[in-house]
Structure formats: C-alpha cells, structure tokens
Amino acid sequence: MTQERVIETPQGPARLEVHRARNASATLVLGHGAGRGIDAPDLVALAAALPRNGVTVALLEQPWVAQGRKVAPPPASLDVVLRAVLDTLRLRTPLIVGGRSAGARSAVRCGQSLGASGCLALAFPLHPPGKPERSRLDELAGAGVPTLVIQGDRDPMGRPEEFPDPLPPLVDLAVVPGGDHGLAVPKRGSLTQDEAWALVVETTLEWIVRDVVGADLH
C-alpha cells in the first residue's frame, strides 16, 4: 500500500511517499540526492522490494524539488527538513534513515540524534568530483549507528578504494561492480542493471536483518 503526505517544514512543504509493509519490522526513510528526486532508480527499487520483506519505505522529496528548483540548498537545509518530517512520524518500529548522495550525507549527520537504529548511505559522496582533498569522511565516521554504504566502483565522488581501510567503526561498505554515482552499470559489465538493483536490495535487507533489527524480518 502506498500513501502520500505533504508535510510543512521550515523550508517549505515536503512530500513523503510511503510504501507500507504489512506487519513491518522496520521503517526506512530515504532522501534523494542533489541531481534527481525520489524517482532515482535505486530508491525506486528499494521502495518496490523491501515492503514485501517487512520493511516500510518512506521516500522523502525535499521542498526544493517539489517547488521545481534546479539547485539544491545548503546541506544544513536538508537536515532541517529531515528533522521536521521525522518529528511528524509516530513510528512503532525501529527507524533507519538513509538516502543517496546528498541525502546520504544528511542521514549520517542526523541519524543518531533522531534516534535511528541505522543509516543507509547510497553513493555516499566522499568528496566532490576530482577533489579528494575535500573529504567528507568525518560525516560518515560520526554517524554513531550501524551504517551501510553501497558504492559503485566507478563513482567519481568516491571509489571504494578511496574509503579508509579499516573503515570507521560501525560502517560497512558494499560495492556495485561497474556502478557509477547513480549505481548504473555498463551494458557490457559483469552485472546487468536489473542484477545491480537486486544486489542493492539484497545487500540492504541482509544488513537490516544482521545489524539493525535482527532476524525477525520475513
């Protein structure tokens, strides 16, 4: 079952698209990146598959997208909206916050203070393209809760080998072979695109079961 809500925030109205699971064991709230809204394929894949496995997925559309603006506001504005939206939710299940790219940054910055049990970071932008010296590792390391990063190995904002070894405490890293920043893979790569989305879904679900809410998902 899918429901939509419009939620007033200090930055304007945000839209929440909720894909509910029956007898949900967790709720995953996902924000989008700076280049695309909640129609990003990885977000769509998770919203389609996880409710069948006991996880409610709520896709958060930031006000700037809803208003038709092309440029994302400063990062702190995304955090304000995330906090305002979650303040309206009355959850009876463990909360996982996440998102892709800029949405992933917001999730790891806010997750612990929001009482989240985990953070999901899709295509975490470890640094701006071509500027590895401007690392955002401190945001990831400061998440303070179990955090899964799913990264394409061709991501110009942070290839897997650019993450530290060992990773920060509580952080796991999964790789989509051939994936770019959108987790899109080449047509002649080792995975088809459908297989890549299946990998994202399966990896996320396994992590939720293992590290976030335990093995009571179905």
C-alpha positions in Angstrom: 0.0 0.0 0.0 1.3 3.4 -1.0 0.3 6.7 0.7 1.4 10.3 0.1 1.7 13.1 2.6 2.6 16.7 2.3 4.4 17.9 5.4 5.1 21.6 6.2 8.7 22.3 7.1 10.7 25.5 7.7 12.0 25.2 4.1 8.5 24.7 2.6 6.3 21.7 2.0 8.0 18.3 1.7 6.4 15.3 0.2 6.5 11.9 1.7 5.7 8.8 -0.4 5.2 5.9 2.0 5.3 2.3 0.8 3.9 0.3 3.7 4.8 -3.3 4.7 2.3 -5.5 6.4 3.5 -6.2 10.0 6.5 -4.0 9.4 9.6 -4.7 11.5 11.4 -1.5 10.4 10.8 1.8 8.7 13.4 3.1 6.2 13.2 6.8 5.4 15.2 7.7 2.3 16.1 11.1 0.9 17.2 11.8 -2.7 20.3 13.5 -4.0 21.0 16.9 -5.4 20.6 15.8 -9.0 17.4 13.9 -9.0 14.3 13.4 -6.9 12.7 10.3 -5.4 12.4 8.8 -8.8 16.1 7.8 -8.7 16.2 4.1 -9.7 17.9 2.8 -6.6 15.3 4.5 -4.4 12.5 3.1 -6.6 14.0 -0.4 -6.4 14.2 -0.4 -2.6 10.6 1.0 -2.3 9.3 -1.7 -4.6 11.1 -4.6 -2.9 11.6 -4.0 0.8 7.9 -3.8 1.8 7.5 -7.4 0.6 10.2 -8.3 3.2 8.8 -6.5 6.2 10.3 -3.0 5.8 8.2 0.1 5.2 10.0 2.5 2.9 9.2 6.3 3.0 10.7 8.4 0.2 11.3 12.0 1.2 11.1 14.6 -1.5 12.8 17.8 -0.4 10.8 21.1 -0.8 13.2 22.5 -3.4 12.4 19.6 -5.7 8.6 20.0 -5.0 9.0 23.7 -5.9 10.6 23.0 -9.2 14.0 24.5 -8.3 17.1 23.1 -10.1 19.7 23.8 -7.5 19.8 22.2 -4.1 20.0 24.4 -1.0 22.9 24.2 1.5 23.3 20.9 3.3 22.0 22.2 6.6 18.7 22.9 4.9 18.3 19.2 4.1 18.9 18.4 7.7 16.2 20.8 8.8 13.7 19.2 6.5 14.6 15.7 7.6 14.2 16.5 11.2 10.9 18.3 10.6 9.4 15.4 8.7 10.5 12.8 11.2 9.0 14.9 14.0 5.6 14.2 12.4 6.0 10.4 12.3 4.8 8.2 15.1 6.7 5.0 14.4 6.2 1.7 16.2 9.2 0.1 14.5 12.9 0.8 14.5 13.8 3.7 12.3 16.5 3.6 9.6 17.4 6.9 7.9 19.2 6.9 4.6 19.4 8.3 1.1 21.5 8.7 -1.9 24.4 11.2 -2.3 23.3 14.4 -0.5 20.5 12.5 1.1 23.0 10.0 2.5 25.1 12.8 4.0 22.1 14.3 5.7 21.2 10.8 7.1 24.6 10.2 8.6 24.7 13.7 10.1 21.3 13.4 11.7 20.6 9.7 12.3 21.9 9.3 15.8 20.2 12.4 17.1 16.9 11.3 15.6 17.1 8.0 17.4 17.7 5.9 14.3 18.8 2.3 14.7 20.9 2.5 11.4 21.8 4.6 8.4 21.8 3.6 4.7 24.2 5.6 2.5 23.7 5.0 -1.2 26.5 6.5 -3.3 28.0 8.4 -0.4 29.8 11.5 -1.9 33.1 11.0 -0.1 34.4 14.1 -1.9 33.3 16.5 -4.7 34.3 15.1 -8.2 38.0 15.5 -8.8 38.7 17.0 -5.3 39.7 14.1 -3.0 41.3 16.6 -0.6 37.8 17.8 0.4 36.9 14.6 2.2 33.6 14.2 4.0 34.8 11.1 5.8 34.2 12.9 9.2 30.4 12.9 8.5 30.4 9.2 7.8 32.6 8.4 10.7 30.4 10.4 13.0 27.2 8.6 12.2 27.3 6.8 15.6 24.9 4.0 14.5 25.4 0.9 12.2 25.8 2.4 8.7 25.8 0.6 5.3 27.5 2.4 2.4 26.6 1.0 -1.1 29.1 2.4 -3.6 29.7 1.9 -7.3 33.3 1.1 -8.1 33.3 3.9 -10.8 31.9 6.6 -8.6 33.7 9.9 -9.2 32.7 11.1 -5.8 34.4 8.2 -4.0 35.5 4.9 -5.4 35.6 2.1 -2.9 39.4 2.1 -2.7 39.3 5.7 -1.5 37.5 4.7 1.7 39.9 4.0 4.6 40.9 0.5 5.5 39.9 -0.2 8.1 36.6 1.6 7.8 35.3 3.7 10.7 33.6 1.8 13.5 30.0 0.6 12.7 30.5 1.3 9.0 30.2 -1.4 6.3 30.9 -1.0 2.6 29.3 -2.9 -0.2 30.3 -2.5 -3.8 28.2 -2.5 -7.0 30.7 -3.7 -9.7 30.8 -1.2 -12.5 28.4 1.2 -10.8 28.7 4.9 -11.3 27.4 7.6 -8.9 23.8 6.6 -9.9 24.8 3.0 -9.4 24.2 2.5 -13.1 26.4 -0.2 -14.7 27.8 -0.6 -18.2 25.8 -2.6 -20.7 28.6 -5.0 -21.1 29.6 -5.1 -17.4 29.7 -8.1 -15.1 26.2 -7.3 -13.9 23.0 -6.4 -15.8 21.2 -3.3 -14.5 18.5 -5.5 -13.0 21.1 -7.6 -11.3 22.7 -4.4 -9.9 19.3 -3.2 -8.4 18.8 -6.7 -7.0 22.2 -6.6 -5.4 21.3 -3.2 -3.8 18.1 -4.6 -2.4 19.5 -7.9 -1.2 22.5 -6.2 0.5 20.3 -3.7 2.2 17.9 -6.4 3.5 20.7 -8.6 4.8 22.3 -5.7 6.6 19.0 -4.7 8.2 18.4 -8.2 9.4 22.0 -8.7 10.6 22.9 -5.3 12.1 19.8 -3.3 12.7 16.7 -5.1 13.8 17.7 -8.8 14.0 16.4 -11.8 12.2 12.6 -11.3 12.8 12.0 -9.9 9.3 10.1 -12.1 6.9 
